[in-house]
């Protein structure tokens, strides 16, 4: 249930982000997003009685997810919402590969074929036109950068499972929000948008998007994800990322006018089957 609800809440986030980035620079947008989400979750964070020791122990793991967010927000304007979301559908596959080396987990034959199918699907996605209106070269570079972000995100999922033995989903989610907020704040200084931020000189629609993304697409989404990790596994939690693309196709078409190509459909089928084989 947590996985399904998180996928529903997160499915419109990337199209909304692309709309918001039309009027707000990427790191300034991210700062505002995580400023709002940090304010929302702060009372719950205080109840967790945070200490310096706790913060230091959790920081490296949430930093992985923060780096994922910052890479993603910087390159998503250069590719489609559908491609950006579908790249994250490879997360269960990445988690399986990393778990082999980091956790010494054994590969089943089904996992091997799942990884192979996922690799072929990603290759199609990167090298062939997947969405009308986006050049192959620009999408390729942006997709590669998002894939790197997905690796950081996968590492976060793997190490979060260990943290769940000591810390609650609320504590980890709150730490992630605040670390990302401070990192985005530093990076946003060079964008020259601080005057707009201080005087709230943005379009009302942009502020509405930031509110939705902050409350539902960040606080609720990551809390549900951490809950899924706590009571399931990092692999089960990562299946959010191959439910979401199906819903994102609808939102990207409705809000951005994106039309996927047969190449995208083929890549989606292969990645989904690969993710299923890895996660079963």
N, C-alpha and C positions, 0 to 999 in steps of 0.2 A: 504493500500500500504506500509506504514512504517513497519507494522508487517511482511508482506511477504518478503520485502527486507532485513530486519534484520535477518530473519530466514535463508535466502539464504547465506548472508554474514557469519553468525555464524555457519553454519552447518559443516564446515570443521575445525573449530577452535580446537575442542577437539582432533581429530586425529593428527592435526599439533602439538598440545602441547605435545602429547605422543611421537611423533618423536623427538621434540626438547629436551625433558627431557632425552633422551638417552645420550646426551653429556653435558647438562647443569643442575646443581642442581635446584630443584623446585623454591626456593625463589629467587635465582640469575636470573633464567629465567623470573620470574614475575617482578623483578626489571627492567630488560632490556626492557621487554614488555611495562611497564608503564612509563619508562623513555622516550622511543620513542614517545609513545602516548601523554605524557604530553608536550613534545617539540612541537608536531604537533598542539595541541589545545591551547598552551600558548598565541599566538597572539589574539585569539578569547576571551580567558579568560580576558586578559588585557582590551579589549574593553568593558567588562561588568563592569568595574570600581569597582573591589572587595574592600571591606572594612573589617576591623576586625570583625565588628558586623555581616556582611553577612556571613563571613567564619565560625564564631562560631555557627550561626544558622543552617547552612547547614551541618556542620561537623558530628553531630550524625547520620544523615540519611545516608550519603554516607559511613560512617564507617560500617554500617550494610552490605553494598554491598562489601566493602573491606574485611571484615571478611569472607564473602562467598567465595571470590576469593582465599584467603589464605588457607582456609580449603580444598577447592577443589583441588588446585594445589599440595597440600601435599599428598593427598590420591589417586589421579587419576592414578598414576603408578601401583596401586595395583588392579585395576579393568579395565574393557573394556571401550572403548570410547562409545559404544552403551548403556551400562548400565549407565555410567556416565551422558549421555545426557538424557536418558529416565527418570531418577530420577527427573530431572528438569521439566519434563512434568507434574509432580504433583503440580507445583507452583500455577496454577489456583485454585486447590482444597485447598491448604494450605492458599492461600489468602482469599478464601471464609470462611474457619474456623476461621482464625485470625480476619477477618472483623466482624464476629459474636460477638466476645468478645471485640475487640478494638473499633470498629465503631458502635456497637449495631445494625448491619444490620440483618434483619430477614431472616431466612432460608425458602426458598420455598421447596415444596416436591421434585421437580426435583433436587435441590441442595443437599438434603439429600441423594437421590439415587446416585447422582454423587459422593459424598464423599465416600459412601459405596463401590461403584464400584472401585474407585481409591484406596481405602484402600486394597481391595482384590488383585488388580493388583500389587500394591507395595509389598504386602506379597509374591506373587508368584515370583516377581523379586528378592526379598531378599533371599528367602529360597530355591529356586530351580535353577539349572544350567541354565543360560540364554544365555551365549556365550561360544562356544567351546574354550578350552585352558585356562580357568580360574576356579580355585577351588571355590566351593561354600562358604567355610569358609572365604577365603580371600576377595572374592567379597562381602559377607554379611557385613563384618566389614567396608570395604571401602564404600559400598553403604549407610550404616547407617550414616557414617560421611558426605557423600555428601548430604544426606537428611537433616541433621542438617544445612549444608551450604545453602540448598534451603529454609529453614525456615528463615534464616537471609536475604536471597535475597527477600523473600516474604514480610518481614517487611519493607525492603527498598522500594519496589513497593508501599505498602500501604501509607507510610509516604511521599513518593515523590509527590503524588497527591496533598497533602496539600502545599508542597513547591512550586509547579508549579504556585500557585496563586501569588507568589512574585518574583520567580526567573525563568530565562529562562532555557531551556534544555541544552544550551551550558555551562552555569555557573555550573549547577549540575554535568554535565558530566566531566567538567574540574576538579572540586573539587574531584570527585571520583577517577579520574586518579592520581592526585597528592597525595592524602591521601594513596592510595594503593601503589604508588611508594615508599613513605617514610617508610611505614610499611614493605614492602618487602625488602627494603635496610637494615633495622635494622636486620631482620631475616636472611638475606643472609650472614651476617658477619661470622656466625658460619659454613658456608658451605665451606669456603676456596677457593672460586672461584674468589676472587677479583683480583688476579694477571692476570687471563684470561680476566676479564672484562676490566681492565685498558689497557691491551695490545691487546685487541680484538683478543684473541687467541681461536677462535671458528671456527668450520667448516662453510664455506660459506653458505651451505644449512640451517644451524641453524639460521644464521643471516637473511636469506631470510624469514624463517618461522616467526621469531620475527617481521620483518617488516610488513608482511601480517597481523599477529595477532594484532599488535599494531594499525595499521592504519584502517584496515577494520573490524577486529574482536573486536576492543575495541572502538576507537573514533567513527567510523561510526555506529557501532552496538548500543552502549549505547546512542548515540545522537538520533538515530531513535526510540529507546525504550522510551526515555524521551519525545520525540515528540508525540508518541502514547499515553502516559499517559496524556500529557497536553490536547490533543484534543479528547481523548477518556476516558479511565478509567484504573485503575491498573489491573483490571480483563482482559480487552481487550488486554492490553500490555502483560500480562502473557501468552496469547495464543501463543506467539512466541515459547514457550517452549514445545508445542505439535505439532508444524509444523516442528521444527528443527530435532527431532529424525528420521523422515522419510528420510530426506536428509542426516543425519549423517550415517545411515545404508550404503548408497552408498559409502561415503568417507572412512568409517572405513573398509569396505570390500576391496576397491581399494588400500588404503594406508597401512593398517595394516593386511589385510588378515583375518579379523574377520568374523566368521560365526555365525549367531544367531540361537538359538534353538527354537523348538515349544513353550517352556515355555516363551521365550522372546516375541514371536508373541502374545500369549494369554494375557500376562501382558500388552503389548502395546495396544491391542484392548480395554481392560478393562479401562486402564488409560485414553485413548483418549476419550472413551465414557463418562467416569466420568468427564473429563475436559470440554467436550462439554456441558453436562448437567449443570455444575456449571456456565459456561460462557454465556449461552444463555439468 
